[in-house]
Amino acid sequence: AIGPDGRLYAPLLAGQRLLHFSISGDTLVDPLDQFGELGRQRAATVANGQLYLTTSNGGSDRVMRVPFDGAQAPACPAAPGTLAPPPSARALRRLKRLLVGWSRKLRSVGLRGMRRRGAVKLRVSGLPRGSLGVRLQRRGRVMAAGRRRTSPARSTTLTLKLTKRGRATLRRRPKAIRLVLRGTLRWSTGARTAASRKLVVRR
């Protein structure tokens, strides 16, 4: 079905999710998936500016009404008793892998390098469209932070800048600091994916 936003919506039975794409000429681009918690999804149709999904899960089949917010992808089913879609497991796995790579980069730069540069550039790729925020914390206090728009079609660079507190801490030239690196992705659909990783950064 073609939604009010011009995207192509394709429910999957075996895949148990809703795929949707933008259309560029004869090509489907910007793929996203949603509503994995609904199980097997048989059909999609659009009427009166809303998307209707039918599920095929045996005795618990339902017709779901999905409202659109302007030109944005649908945020959640509006039928009584349903919940907003949970973040994609694939995006969560990708975010965790990125945290591993970013932790290596921070350990490689070291406290001395962070103090000298004032910021660390982190590569971002493979995440769905949205806004990614990254924080480096010590005992709950933010030492460095950065934010960047994300797109599944391209990689980008996020600049993690030291905060005033971070600069003051590093001026004391500690030998090592235990930190927590947190990443939060806010999807264009309104969903949120978050993960964190502990690390020790030395001089």
C-alpha positions in Angstrom: 0.0 0.0 0.0 1.2 3.6 -0.7 0.8 5.6 2.5 -0.3 9.3 2.8 3.5 10.1 3.1 4.2 8.6 -0.3 6.1 5.6 1.1 5.4 2.0 0.1 4.2 -0.2 3.0 4.6 -4.0 2.8 3.6 -6.2 5.7 5.4 -9.5 6.2 3.9 -12.8 7.4 7.1 -14.8 7.9 9.2 -11.7 8.6 6.7 -10.6 11.3 7.1 -6.9 10.7 6.1 -4.0 8.5 8.6 -2.8 5.9 8.3 0.6 4.3 10.4 2.4 1.7 10.6 5.7 -0.1 10.2 5.5 -3.9 12.8 7.2 -6.2 12.0 6.6 -9.8 12.1 2.8 -10.2 14.1 2.2 -7.0 13.1 1.6 -3.4 15.3 3.5 -1.0 15.5 4.4 2.7 14.1 1.0 4.1 12.7 1.0 7.6 10.9 -1.7 9.6 8.4 -1.4 12.4 5.8 -3.2 14.5 7.7 -6.4 15.1 5.7 -6.9 18.3 2.5 -7.4 16.3 3.6 -10.8 14.9 2.6 -12.0 11.5 1.1 -9.2 9.4 -1.0 -10.1 6.4 -2.3 -7.0 4.6 -2.0 -3.2 4.5 -4.4 -0.7 3.1 -4.8 3.1 3.3 -8.1 4.9 3.8 -8.9 8.4 5.1 -5.3 9.2 5.7 -4.6 6.2 7.9 -2.9 2.9 7.4 -4.8 -0.3 8.4 -2.9 -3.5 9.1 -4.3 -7.0 9.6 -2.4 -9.6 11.7 -2.5 -13.4 11.2 -1.5 -14.9 14.5 -4.2 -17.6 14.9 -6.8 -16.8 17.5 -5.5 -13.3 18.3 -5.9 -11.7 14.8 -6.6 -8.0 14.8 -7.1 -5.0 12.5 -4.8 -2.2 13.5 -5.4 1.4 12.7 -2.1 3.4 12.3 -2.4 7.2 12.2 0.1 9.3 10.3 1.7 12.5 11.7 1.9 14.8 8.7 4.4 13.5 6.3 6.2 11.3 8.9 6.1 7.5 9.1 3.5 6.2 11.5 4.4 6.3 15.1 2.3 3.5 16.7 -0.9 1.6 16.2 -3.9 3.4 17.7 -6.1 0.4 18.5 -7.0 0.1 22.2 -4.6 -1.9 24.3 -1.7 -1.7 21.9 1.7 -0.3 22.7 4.1 1.9 20.8 6.6 -0.3 18.8 9.7 -1.3 20.7 13.0 -0.2 19.1 14.3 -2.5 16.4 16.6 -5.2 17.7 18.8 -4.7 14.7 19.3 -1.0 15.5 20.1 -1.9 19.1 22.7 -4.5 18.1 24.2 -1.9 15.7 24.3 0.8 18.4 26.1 -1.7 20.8 28.6 -2.5 18.1 29.3 1.2 17.6 29.8 1.7 21.3 32.5 -1.0 21.3 34.3 0.8 18.4 33.9 4.2 20.1 35.3 2.8 23.3 38.4 1.5 21.5 38.8 5.0 19.9 38.6 6.8 23.3 41.1 4.4 24.9 43.4 4.9 21.9 43.2 8.7 22.1 43.7 8.6 25.9 43.1 11.3 28.5 46.1 13.3 27.4 44.8 13.4 23.8 41.3 14.2 24.9 42.6 17.1 27.0 44.8 18.4 24.1 42.1 18.1 21.4 39.0 19.0 23.4 37.0 16.6 21.3 37.0 13.2 19.7 35.4 12.4 16.3 33.4 9.2 16.2 32.2 7.4 13.0 28.5 6.7 12.8 26.9 4.3 10.2 24.2 1.7 9.9 21.6 3.4 12.0 18.1 4.3 11.0 17.0 7.8 10.3 16.9 9.9 13.5 18.9 11.8 16.0 21.8 10.2 17.9 23.0 11.6 21.2 26.2 10.3 22.8 27.4 11.1 26.3 30.6 10.2 28.2 29.8 10.2 31.9 31.8 9.9 35.2 29.8 9.2 38.3 26.7 10.4 36.6 28.2 13.7 35.5 28.6 14.5 31.8 32.3 14.7 30.7 31.7 15.0 27.0 28.7 15.0 24.7 27.7 15.2 21.1 24.7 14.9 18.8 24.2 14.1 15.1 21.5 13.3 12.6 21.6 9.7 11.3 20.5 8.1 8.0 20.7 4.4 6.9 21.9 5.6 3.5 25.2 7.2 4.6 27.8 7.3 7.3 28.7 10.5 9.2 30.9 11.8 12.0 29.8 12.7 15.5 32.0 15.1 17.4 32.1 14.3 21.1 33.1 17.6 22.8 34.4 17.9 26.4 32.1 19.8 28.7 33.4 22.4 31.2 33.4 19.7 33.9 35.3 17.4 31.6 38.0 19.9 30.8 38.4 20.7 34.5 38.7 17.0 35.3 41.4 16.4 32.7 43.4 19.5 33.7 44.1 17.6 37.0 45.9 15.0 34.8 44.5 11.8 36.3 46.2 8.5 35.5 43.0 6.8 34.6 39.2 7.4 34.8 36.3 5.0 34.8 33.7 6.2 32.4 30.3 5.2 31.0 29.7 5.8 27.3 25.9 6.2 26.5 24.3 6.4 23.1 20.6 7.3 22.6 19.0 7.1 19.1 15.7 9.0 18.8 14.0 7.6 15.6 12.1 9.9 13.2 9.1 7.7 14.0 9.2 8.6 17.7 10.8 5.4 19.0 14.0 5.4 21.1 16.9 3.0 21.3 19.6 3.4 24.0 22.6 1.5 25.1 25.7 2.0 27.3 29.2 0.6 27.8 31.7 1.0 30.7 35.3 1.7 30.0 38.5 2.8 31.6 40.5 5.5 29.8 44.2 6.0 30.7 46.7 8.7 30.0 
